C-alpha cells in the first residue's frame, strides 16, 4: 500500500531565491505543513519512488535539468504518483505552456511574482483549498 505524507508539500524548484519566496509566502498562510525541496527533478522523482507520497507538488517548469514539462508527464502517468495534485508555479505566461500543463494533469497553474500581492493571494487560496476544502488520499490500495 502506498501512503501519503499528510500535509507535506514537495517543491521542485531550482532557484534558491524563488524557493525562499514561495516558502515565506506559504508560511504566512498559517497552515500546518512540511516542505521538501528538490533542485533537480531526478532527485524528486527518486524521492517519490522510495518514500510516502506528498499531499501536493509545486513544480517549476523552467528547471535546469529535466524540464518541468517532462517531470509533470512522469508524475501524472506514474501508477502511484498520478494521484498527487501538481500545481505548476512558473514565470511562463505562454498559452502553450498553460495548455500543456492542464492537458497533462496539472491541478493548477500559478505565475510567479510578477505581482507580489497577487502571487501571495494565489498561494493563500491554494493552501486553503488543498489543506482545508478537499480530501486528499491517505492511502491507495495496490491493484
RAFEN-V241447 format. One line per field, one symbol per residue. ss: DSSP state (H for helix, E for strand, L for the rest). burial: + if it has 16 or more other ideal C-beta (glycine too) atoms within 10 Angstrom, else -. A space follows every 50 residues. Layout:
# RAFEN-V241447
ss=???
burial=???
This chain:
# RAFEN-V241447
ss=LEEEEEEEEEEELLLHHHHHHHHHHHHLLLLLLEEEEELLHHHHHHHHHH LLEEEEEEELLLLLLLLHHHHHHHHHHLLLHHHLEEEEEELLLLHHHHHH HHHLLLLEEEELLLLHHHHHHHHHHHHHHHHHHLLLLLEELLL
burial=-+-+--+++++++++--++-++--++--+-+-+---+++-+--++--+-- --+++++++++++----++-++-+++----+--+++++++-+----++-+ +--+-++++++++-----++-+++-++--++----+-------
